[in-house]
């Protein structure tokens, strides 16, 4: 009886067109972290990536000039989420380098971009 309810178009629309699975983002046990969400080709589990994984993969691929890996990582999340993740990664990297060098974050950021000291 309930299996037929899942196929109703209105319920699929209200549910966002997908059912949550255990371990998926927002699913039971997921708590916003990556997990499996459905299946990919040949029944293999398709992994859902979070914004920080996508940002790390994208920046690493960018530093190696790997266009294919950059495109793959960019496809894991929305452009807005990727932008947020890259921005967060940049902030954390500048803070870590500033602590390591004993300099201000502004001095480190300007140095990394090749700008003169302010």
Residue pairs with C-beta under 8 A, 6 or more apart in sequence:
5 11
6 12
6 19
18 37
18 38
20 26
20 27
20 28
20 30
21 27
21 35
21 36
21 37
21 38
22 28
22 29
22 30
22 35
23 29
23 30
23 35
23 36
24 30
24 35
24 36
24 37
24 48
25 32
25 33
25 34
25 35
25 37
25 48
25 50
26 32
27 35
27 37
29 35
32 50
33 50
34 47
34 48
34 49
34 50
34 53
35 47
35 48
36 45
36 46
36 47
36 48
37 46
37 47
37 48
38 45
38 46
39 45
39 46
40 46
49 57
49 73
49 76
49 77
50 77
51 77
51 81
51 82
51 84
51 85
52 85
52 88
52 89
53 76
54 73
54 74
54 76
54 77
54 81
54 82
54 85
55 73
55 82
55 84
55 85
55 86
55 88
55 89
56 85
56 89
57 69
57 72
57 73
57 76
58 70
58 73
58 74
58 82
58 85
58 86
59 86
59 89
60 69
61 67
61 68
61 69
61 70
61 72
61 73
62 70
73 82
74 82
76 82
77 85
94 105
94 108
94 109
94 112
95 105
97 108
97 112
98 104
98 105
98 107
98 108
101 108
103 111
106 118
107 117
107 118
110 116
110 117
110 118
111 117
